Amino acid sequence: MNIAFISAVLPVIVLLYFIYKKDKYQPEPLGKLIWVFLVGCFSVVPAALLEALIMPFAPDAETMPVLNGIFNGYAVAGFSEELCKLLLLLWLIWRSPHFDEYFDGIVYAAYLSLGFACIENVGYVFQGSDQMVTALMRGVLAVPAHFLFAVTMGYYVSLAKFDPEHRRSHLWKAFLFPMLLHGTYDALLMVSGTLGEAYGEESMVVMATCAVLFIVFIIFDIKMWRWGLKRIKRLQERSKEQGFDRMHPFDGFTWNF
């Protein structure tokens, strides 16, 4: 098997295992998780179509590089991808009898988002001139980012499911917060790229600006991990409070859809 392909999918597999292992109290049916993952793989299609409809409205990259990067980060990538993921997630799990504890929202959102990330990552790796460098960079940054967007989405979908009184507010947050995280992540990278293309990468002002943006990006990425891990722990505690017995992650799983 192609080493580039393995490098592209390995980070996805690691995170799938990580979040499944965190599902301590009522592990989800393996068949259901595989189905959600496969739908996540398909979600790149409607997301790409929606992005194609929005992209013509982007500000000109040569004359307005900053606005172009921000627009593409938030409106094209963040809005399109997170909206498609959320709609498919709700369609798949909202009425499912397996969605019966708080932590389930994070598990299912992560599996769907990692399906998306898997297809996207394979595409970027095989399009790049240096496949291994692309696989390494995206494996460390892009794939975990999709995972963390999903943690936020799943967190609020679970709150919406089990807190009917504030359901509308939680569902709105299930879209808004992942979209803002995704948009910020992409915009910080895209603005650096458009500035370099518009004014030249050797410009001292551009170099200094890109350096600052990179530092902000690293801080933001670390913050996302802290927020994500806190949300995982919080919903684990909520699931425990629901009274489920503690189980090993691979004890008693089924293939039910």
HELIX and SHEET records of a PDB file:
HELIX    1   1 ILE A    3  LYS A   22  1                                  20    
HELIX    2   2 LEU A   30  PHE A   42  1                                  13    
HELIX    3   3 VAL A   44  ILE A   54  1                                  11    
HELIX    4   4 MET A   55  PHE A   57  5                                   3    
HELIX    5   5 PRO A   65  PHE A   71  1                                   7    
HELIX    6   6 ASN A   72  PHE A   79  3                                   8    
HELIX    7   7 SER A   80  ILE A   93  1                                  14    
HELIX    8   8 ASP A  104  GLN A  127  1                                  24    
HELIX    9   9 GLN A  131  VAL A  140  1                                  10    
HELIX   10  10 ALA A  142  PHE A  162  1                                  21    
HELIX   11  11 PRO A  164  HIS A  166  5                                   3    
HELIX   12  12 ARG A  167  TYR A  199  1                                  33    
HELIX   13  13 MET A  204  GLU A  241  1                                  38    
END                                                                             
